[in-house]
Structure formats: C-alpha cells, structure tokens
Amino acid sequence: MSDRIAATYILETADDPARAAAVIAGEQSSGTFVALRRETAGLLERSGAEVEALEILGEVPGPSLPGSRPGPVHRRCRLRLSWPLGNLGPSLPNLVATVAGNLFELKCVAGLRLVGLDLPEAFAARYPGPRHGIAGTRTLAGVPQGPLIGTIVKPSVGLSPEETAEEVAALVAGGIDFVKDDELQADGPNCPFEARVKAVMRVVRAGAERTGRKAMVAFNLTGDLDEMRRRHDLVLAEGGTCVMASLHSVGFVGILELARHSVLPIHGHRNGWGYLSRHPALGFDYAPWQMLWRLAGVDHLHVNGLANKFCEPDDSVVASARAVLAPVFPSRPMAAMPVFSSGQTVRQAAPTFAAVGTTDLIFAAGGGIFGHPAGVKAGVEALRAAWDAAVAGEPLEAVARRDPGVAAAMEIGR
C-alpha cells in the first residue's frame, strides 16, 4: 500500500482541466496564487500534491455552482490527487482539511465532489476504528444471527421520561432488538437525559430479567465533550449497552474523544448529510465520508433505506450500505454495522436483503412499528416475519396470506 494519501474527485470546470487540476493541487499543498521564492523544485517534490490522473468525462451545459469562473465550455473530469503523508501525518482532522478544504471554493471549480479516498496504513495504526462493530453489537444485543430489528422512539419529541419508558416497555415486551432516541431528543427540560435513561433502563432491565436478553438502547448523548462523557458513564452505570451521537453536530474531534472514553458501541447518526451530498456536483459521496467516521470509532452508521421518505434513490442507499460493510484497510477492516431507516416497513425487508446479501445490519422502523394497527408487539413480530421470509426466499405476500399481522403491516404507509 502506498504511503501517500489519495483522493478522487468529480471536477467541473470552464478552465483548461489540467490547469484547474494544478491550481487545486497547489492550493491544497504548497502553492498559492503567485509563485513564491521558497516554493522550490525540491520543496514541490517533497510536499506538493500530485495530479495522479485526470480523465475528461464530457461536457456539461454550464456551471453547477455559483461564483465560478465563466467560460465557453464546461467539462466534467475525474481527478485523482495525492499528498505525501509527511504533510500532515496520520491526523484525521487535518486529513479532512487537506482533501475537503478550500478546494471547493476556488474560482476554477464549477463543481467538485469527493468520491474516493485511499489512506496509508499509518492511519490504521493510529486510529483503531470501531470498538465493537458488527460482532460486538451482536453480542451485546443478544442477536447472534439475522438483522437487529429496531425502532426509533416516536413521537420524536414531546414525551416525558416516563412516557418514553412506557413505549420502550411495550417494545421490549414485543421482542425488539434495538431502540434509539430520535436525534432531536437529547437533554431538553421536557425530557432530561438522566431521567430518561433511568426510566428507560428500569424497563429494559426488567425485560432482561424475564427473557434473559437485554434490548440495546442507543441514548442520544450529543453535547459538549464533558457532557457526553458524563452521559456515557450514566448509561453504562444503568446497564445500558449503546450510546448515540449526531456526527456533524459534535464533529470529528468530538467523536474521537468520545470513542477514546466509551466502552459502549457508538451509534452514529448522519443528520445533516443532505447539505454535504444532495447536489451531485458538490460535497461528498458516502463511501469516503463513512470511512472517516469509522476511523474515528463509530460502530453503527445510518445509510437511509430503500423506498425512503427522503430524496435519496435506492441505488445510492445500497452503495452506502456496501461501503459500510467493506473493509477500510486489509490489515484492519474496522467493521461497522449499517443502519437502515426512514420510512421502512415490512415491504423493504426482501429488497434490502437482496441488495446487500447480508443480515449484518440494523433495520429500524419507527412508524413501521408504532403505526401497526394491532400495536407495537404486532409491528415487531411482522418485521421479524418479513425478514425471516426474505432470508428464506419466501414472497412476503405468501406470508401475509397466513399471517394477519404481516398483512396489516403491508398497509402501513400506503
């Protein structure tokens, strides 16, 4: 494996593509807008970014981004840049500044999206990645095989700690594997974190005493560093087995510090992902983005879901899930678990399994469970039956003909 950092972009420019690539390489390493005395050939060889590949893909009608330099022809290109590790060392925050920093703002850039990232093994040596990943999550949740059937406490906000615990108690009685706070529910005065954790864990522990298996609950501890550490320790003391953080809210340093402190799996919520990804000519593809968070120590990563309630198409969701399941380094795979959510019901079980070919995932349905007309227990059972059928290759309609709960679940959200 190379000792250079390499990033691949889709670039749009009205400039000469080779000149635009050189400008980007200079801006993100040793150069600036004028030639400088100390930017010698030796310095460039030692520290300059290299244009490793530039492929012109075709022309586009005009600039995708405002403020770019005009020109008669706009071209779309695939650009691969690389940097010597010596410029920054194996530092995750500085890696982001290098591969996803000021280059987005250059006038020669009419569109730029980071689509690939290759890192030296030095990053694997410095960052251990997820502490628990797939195997540890299965152990803690008591689910040795099959998907973790999960849900999000709904309504997202507005419930008191006691009301939240009542909903979780019903889910536990229904055989749920995984429950998470909504990302909007953290530590507000209407539902304080400490009171919510204590109320919820009482019913989770009671359920575990009855069944011998403890449901995994991801409590949203998003906050300042010291708050997150204290909240983690409270969850641990109460017997909890997972914590959740909003990745973009706390940033890479926040997750790195949480991961160093945490002995529990970190459920990474990607809220805000749309502002990095929704325009196809700007921001990130999911594959390099999720790699950075796995390096930081996140155990679970949201990938949206098939036929979701948002704007993301199914092929993008599938590619995201496959990226999370792929190794980061040959020497250290840094296994993480993809989380499917957003408008999920029994109808998505079979196509999800067909697309990713594994049950190493969390399948979270909020309305798909809470919206079942026979209650949350029936919602959990219907989802589990749908996944059993998907793995067995049995059509969902055949299951519905003999299982009224599945038949009712098929109507949710129609």
Secondary structure as the mmCIF struct_conf table of DSSP 4:
data_model
#
loop_
_struct_conf.conf_type_id
_struct_conf.id
_struct_conf.beg_label_comp_id
_struct_conf.beg_label_asym_id
_struct_conf.beg_label_seq_id
_struct_conf.end_label_comp_id
_struct_conf.end_label_asym_id
_struct_conf.end_label_seq_id
BEND BEND1 ASP A 3 ASP A 3
STRN STRN1 ARG A 4 THR A 13
BEND BEND2 ALA A 14 ASP A 15
HELX_RH_AL_P HELX_RH_AL_P1 PRO A 17 GLU A 27
TURN_TY1_P TURN_TY1_P1 GLN A 28 SER A 30
BEND BEND3 PHE A 33 VAL A 34
TURN_TY1_P TURN_TY1_P2 ARG A 37 ARG A 38
HELX_RH_AL_P HELX_RH_AL_P2 ALA A 41 SER A 47
STRN STRN2 GLU A 50 VAL A 60
BEND BEND4 PRO A 61 GLY A 62
BEND BEND5 SER A 64 LEU A 65
TURN_TY1_P TURN_TY1_P3 PRO A 66 GLY A 67
HELX_LH_PP_P HELX_LH_PP_P1 SER A 68 PRO A 70
BEND BEND6 PRO A 72 PRO A 72
STRN STRN3 HIS A 74 PRO A 84
HELX_RH_3T_P HELX_RH_3T_P1 LEU A 85 ASN A 87
TURN_TY1_P TURN_TY1_P4 LEU A 88 LEU A 88
BEND BEND7 PRO A 90 PRO A 90
HELX_RH_AL_P HELX_RH_AL_P3 LEU A 92 VAL A 99
BEND BEND8 ALA A 100 GLY A 101
HELX_RH_3T_P HELX_RH_3T_P2 ASN A 102 GLU A 105
TURN_TY1_P TURN_TY1_P5 LYS A 107 CYS A 108
BEND BEND9 ALA A 110 ALA A 110
STRN STRN4 GLY A 111 ASP A 118
HELX_RH_AL_P HELX_RH_AL_P4 GLU A 121 ARG A 126
BEND BEND10 ARG A 131 HIS A 132
HELX_RH_AL_P HELX_RH_AL_P5 GLY A 133 ALA A 141
TURN_TY1_P TURN_TY1_P6 GLY A 142 GLY A 142
BEND BEND11 GLN A 145 GLY A 146
STRN STRN5 LEU A 148 ILE A 152
BEND BEND12 LYS A 154 VAL A 157
HELX_RH_AL_P HELX_RH_AL_P6 PRO A 161 ALA A 173
TURN_TY1_P TURN_TY1_P7 GLY A 174 GLY A 175
BEND BEND13 ASP A 177 ASP A 177
STRN STRN6 PHE A 178 LYS A 180
TURN_TY1_P TURN_TY1_P8 GLU A 183 LEU A 184
BEND BEND14 ALA A 186 ASP A 187
TURN_TY1_P TURN_TY1_P9 PRO A 189 ASN A 190
BEND BEND15 CYS A 191 CYS A 191
HELX_RH_AL_P HELX_RH_AL_P7 PHE A 193 THR A 211
BEND BEND16 GLY A 212 GLY A 212
HELX_LH_PP_P HELX_LH_PP_P2 LYS A 214 ALA A 215
STRN STRN7 MET A 216 ASN A 220
BEND BEND17 GLY A 223 GLY A 223
HELX_RH_AL_P HELX_RH_AL_P8 LEU A 225 ALA A 237
TURN_TY1_P TURN_TY1_P10 GLU A 238 GLY A 239
STRN STRN8 CYS A 242 SER A 246
HELX_RH_AL_P HELX_RH_AL_P9 LEU A 247 HIS A 261
BEND BEND18 VAL A 263 LEU A 264
STRN STRN9 ILE A 266 HIS A 269
TURN_TY1_P TURN_TY1_P11 ASN A 271 GLY A 272
HELX_RH_AL_P HELX_RH_AL_P10 TRP A 273 SER A 277
BEND BEND19 ARG A 278 HIS A 279
TURN_TY1_P TURN_TY1_P12 PRO A 280 ALA A 281
STRN STRN10 LEU A 282 PHE A 284
HELX_RH_AL_P HELX_RH_AL_P11 TYR A 286 ALA A 296
TURN_TY1_P TURN_TY1_P13 GLY A 297 GLY A 297
BEND BEND20 ASP A 299 ASP A 299
STRN STRN11 HIS A 300 HIS A 302
TURN_TY1_P TURN_TY1_P14 LEU A 306 ALA A 307
BEND BEND21 LYS A 309 CYS A 311
HELX_RH_AL_P HELX_RH_AL_P12 ASP A 314 LEU A 325
BEND BEND22 ALA A 326 ALA A 326
BEND BEND23 VAL A 328 SER A 331
STRN STRN12 MET A 337 PHE A 340
BEND BEND24 SER A 342 GLY A 343
HELX_RH_3T_P HELX_RH_3T_P3 VAL A 346 GLN A 348
HELX_RH_AL_P HELX_RH_AL_P13 ALA A 349 VAL A 356
BEND BEND25 LEU A 361 LEU A 361
STRN STRN13 ILE A 362 ALA A 364
BEND BEND26 GLY A 366 GLY A 366
HELX_RH_AL_P HELX_RH_AL_P14 GLY A 367 PHE A 370
TURN_TY1_P TURN_TY1_P15 GLY A 371 GLY A 371
TURN_TY1_P TURN_TY1_P16 PRO A 373 ALA A 374
HELX_RH_AL_P HELX_RH_AL_P15 VAL A 376 ALA A 392
TURN_TY1_P TURN_TY1_P17 GLY A 393 GLY A 393
HELX_RH_AL_P HELX_RH_AL_P16 LEU A 396 ARG A 402
HELX_RH_AL_P HELX_RH_AL_P17 PRO A 404 ALA A 409
TURN_TY1_P TURN_TY1_P18 MET A 410 GLY A 413
#
